[in-house]
Amino acid sequence: MRGVLSPLLSNIYLTEVDRMLERAQEVTRTPWGPALEYARFADDLVVLVHEHPRHAWLFGAVQTRLREEFAHLQVEVNEDKSKVVDLARGECFSFLGFDFRRVLSRKGRWMPLVMPRMKKRTELVAKLRGIFNSSRSWPVQGVIVKINPILRGWVNYFAVGNSSRCFGYIRMWVEKKVRRHLARACKRGGFGWKRWSRRWLVAELGLFDEYRVRWQSAPKASPA
């Protein structure tokens, strides 16, 4: 949708859209469950339709009804951000900073794969790099005090789904930057892998290291 609506205003303004989708869920419900699911936060909306051929008509019907409802509310659809994807063909969609796709587990079951968007990881790295670059003359403890709240907030938000690989990249990137900061202060080259252990960086300097995923949706799954 065009423009930015606050979460509270969106929840009030788009209640009719929720009711329309809830009615669609009930009308299309099968003995095995609903053929349609949806999730909305503020003005971000994703609608999922079951892949069975008997539900193919729902793709067009849902789009038509949504556009009718938005037109009634005088809300314009953001065409650049709106799209239809087919998870069965390996496509993915993004919602609230995550990428969602369907993968085949090692046991041969289809499972959801939920990971932070690459764009979000790139934005985090760019923000942290700016701090490291502007703080080269600072004591390392001051740099850590600056980056820790950023890391904690970012990790806490994305600590669901299958974020472990992304977290591993961020953890190593940050650790290397801290090591280079320490090495420069000692007028040394390299990263000091033997000089400073990770445990020391965490215990003595207080570097953030709580990269734990609270919920993993697709254990031992590989991209389809």
N, C-alpha and C positions, 0 to 999 in steps of 0.2 A: 504494500500500500504506500501511497505517496505521503511524505511528511512523517513526522515522528509523534506518536501518541504515547502518553505516559501509561505505564501498566494499569493504574487505577482507571483512567479514562477509557482505555481500551477494553477493560473488563466490563465496564458499563455499556460502552457504545457497541460492542460486538457480541453482546449477549444473544441477540437474535441469530447470529451466525452459529453460535454454539447450539442453540435450540434446533436449528435446521439440521445440523449434522447429527445431533442426538436422535432426531426423528428418522434420519436416513439410516442410522445404525439399527434402530428397531425394525424398520421396514425390511431391511436386507438381512436380518439375522437368520442364521441357519442352525440346524441341530448341533453343529460343530463350533458355533460361535459367530460373531458378527463378521460380515464381509467387508466392513469399513471401520477403520479406527482413525482418530484424529488427535492432535495435540496443538494447543495454542498457548503462547505466552505473549501478552501485550498484543502487538499487531503482527507477530510472526506466527504463521500457521502451516502445519503439514498435515496432509490427509493420506492415509494408506488404504489401498484397495487390494483385496485378496486376488492372487494371481490366477485362480481357476477361471477357465474360459466362460463359465456361466455368469461370471461377474464382469465381463469385458464391457458391458453397456454402462457400468457405473462410472468409468473414466470420464466419458463425455457428459453424463448426467450430472455428476458432482461439479464439474467445471462450470456447466451452464447454470446450475442452481446457485453456486457461489457468486458468480458474476451478477446474477439477478439480485441476490441479497445485498451485495456491495453497492450496486447501483441504487437500490432502494434506500440504503443508508448514506448515499452520496460519498462513498469511499472509492477512490480509484485504485486499481490493482497496479502494482509496480511490475510491469512486464519484464524488466531487465532481471529481476530477482525471482520471478515466478517461472516454474518449469515443471514438466512431467518427466519422470524418470522410470526406468524399468529395472528394478533390482535383479530380476532374473537374468538380465543381460550384462550384469556386472557393473551397472551404473550406480551412482551414489547420490545422496542429497545431503544438504547441510542444514542444521537447525541448532540455534543457540550456541554457535561456536564449535559444534561437533560435525564430523562427517559420518554418515550412516551408510553401510553397505551390507550385502548379504554374502556370507562365505560358507564354504563347506568344511566342517570340522574333520579331524582325523578319523572319527567314528562314522563319517558319511552322513552327518546330519546338518541341515541348513541352520545357521546361527547368525545373529546380528553382530556386526563388527562396528564398534563405536570408538572413534578416535578424535583427538583435537584436530581441528583444521590446520593445514600447513600454514595458512595465512596467519593464524593466531600464534603459532610457534615463531614465525618470522617476526611478527610485531614484538613479541616478548624479547627475542634476542636483540633486536634493534634498540629497544629501550634500555636493556642492560648494557649493551655495548656503549651507548651514549654515556652512561654513568661511569663505566670503567675508563673511557677515554678522557672524560672531564675530571677524573679524580686520581690521575697518575701520581700526583705529589702527596696524596693523602696517606696516612697510616692505613694499613690494610683493614684494621678493625672498623675504621670509619666507613670504608667502602662496603663492608659486610653489613653494617647497620643500615646502610642505604638500600642494599639490594634484597635483604632478607624479607621485609614485608611484601615486596613485589612478588618474589618467588612463592611465598606462603599463600598469598591470595590467589595467584594463578594456579598453583598446584591443587589447592583445596577445591577450586571450581572444577577442574578437569580430572579430579581423582575418582572417576567412574569409568566403566566400560573397559576399553583396551588401550589405556594410556601409557602402559609400562614402557614401551619402546620409545615413545616421545619423551617421557620423563627421563629415561636413561640418557638420551641425547642432551637434554637441558642440563642434567646433573654434571655430565662430563664437560660440557662447554663452560659452565660456570666455574667448575673446579680448575680447569686449565687457565681461565682468566685470572683467578685468584692466585694460582701458582706463578704465573708470569709477573703479577704485581709484586709478589714476595721476592722473586728472583731479581727483578729490577732494583728493588730496594737494597738488596745485598750486592748489587753490581755483578750479578751472575747471569749466565745464559740458561737456556732450557726451561724445564718446568719443575725441577726439584723433586722428581718422583721418589728418589731414595732419601732425600733430605727431609721431606715433610709427608707424613702419611695422611690418608683421608681421615682417619680417626683423630689425628691431631688437629686438622683443620676444623673439624666439627667440635671436638671437646674443648680445645684451647681458644680458638678464634670465634667459635659460635656460628660457623657457616651453616645455613639452612640445609637439612639433609633428610627431610620427612617426605620422601617421594613414594608414598604408598597409595596403591589403588584400592579404594573401598569396595568396589563391586566390579567384577569382570564378567561380561556377558557371554563371551565366546572363547572359553579356554581351549588352548591347543588348536586354534583355527588359523588357517592361512588364506590370504586373499584368493578369491575365485578367479 
